[in-house]
């Protein structure tokens, strides 16, 4: 057993988070990849993903596929320690499998190695709800005798075949005596498996899993389903729902748990109403000209609308995270979050996504500090470290494309920036600056906050006029209000900035540390010709989301 796996296994057992985790063997993963590579899969979901081993190895085996063409990987996993150990690139689509619906999780391929004690019901749920073209199952060989599994396959008109027989006797992670089959299930038409259909990336199920679920749950099987088009009415407006949520969240209560309670209540009311409508007999449906197709469409629209509204409400409370991100980082973070709104809204999922958000947002902080530093670089503003005798690049373009040749330097506290900031009164402009110019200044304010120079300043508080000075203030690390910077923007696009010297020292020290140019306060002081005590105040002190009590408050829960 690998040391890392042994450590993880001990941790999940100590915390009662071992839900029959027997990692899929490399032998099984290799056969899965060998078979699935013919489909050039673009999205892959592992249900019961453990520490993400299958997803990671699948991508590693794609040796001839460039990174940009690698499949997008998703996971459903219940164990908290395993979730924490999962690669950050893996998107979490849920935690407890039994609380999730697969109906709205559209992926090309699903893989699952279910807990053996519940493999029958687990497999049936996957087959019945999968919104995918292909499923790969790792099941005990007695699966062939299970009527519930066979019935589920038949109801979905699914093809299937065993593509390998394996055991866990010599598993590299955790041994067991189980003998298993690797089963390939295809939910699409047989023709979709051939090369001439390979370019199509939509999901081509023989039967729509959502339509099947609605017909069974609401007892619509005996009612006529005409195919006339009908548009479901939009649920409640975003504003009215938001107002209701704001009124319902109890002061001092846990936000996530309150939202979960309200969501369950509203979803229960919605389902109850549809059940009443669908209890009408088939003759009355026909007499009232009620289309089953339109009922199904309406249910789907309203369920998705309700779910998305609650995720949106949760995400609006992420300001302790987003306020620490620069414009580009916020954009990337927002896009990543928005891709996850097809996840079922449950308490455990909300906590998992919040943990994911904290982990990913923290990863942006170091990069954005370096990027903001680079946006300020020009030859005239650069001061080499004492040990650096190299001549700096003649222009900014040369620097950005040859960073390995232009290293070990700091920025002066007086800068003339010839790019990035311009005056403007057009769409997107703020404070007299163009959108990009406003973002440029506000990114500096974000960096200042992350370095311990707290400021409530924003572009909205200013009105830039060509050549006129705008002043920005902050609270320094000693608790005193000081001037953070003076900024003048000119009609030619040049921006003159005079920074607080303590802030610029902190900025230079942290960027030097992050880039590996300096390794301790003494070295930094010598290289930058500063006093050791001044440098020590700033060395390795940049903000971390993990240490923020406001961010931790997002996770505060009796159940967490």
Order of alpha helices (4+ residues) and beta strands (2+ residues): alpha-alpha-beta-alpha-beta-alpha-beta-beta-alpha-beta-alpha-beta-beta-alpha-alpha-alpha-alpha-alpha-alpha-alpha-alpha-beta-alpha-beta-beta-alpha-beta-beta-beta-alpha-alpha-alpha-alpha
